[in-house]
Amino acid sequence: MPDQADTEIILQRLQKMEQHVAEQDTEIYRLSKRVDNLVNALQVQKLQIEALAQGGAGGADTMPADEKPPHY
């Protein structure tokens, strides 16, 4: 039968482990939100690049990528 000191040591270690797991859960949640934000930003940039590649979202002074610039 374990004595009181051994039980206290085990309980302290258990408490530290539970605190560590809670901290890890918080950090993993924070990182998952950050990844979600980055994925959304990447999708927006992808749409912007596709729009530019198709010649859209420009003013009257934009040139297609294959057109030679005017010479002055």
Secondary structure, 3 states (H helix, E strand, C coil): CCCHHHHHHHHHHHHHHHHHHHHHHHHHHHHHHHHHHHHHHHHHHHHHHHHHHCCCCCCCCCCCCCCCCCCC
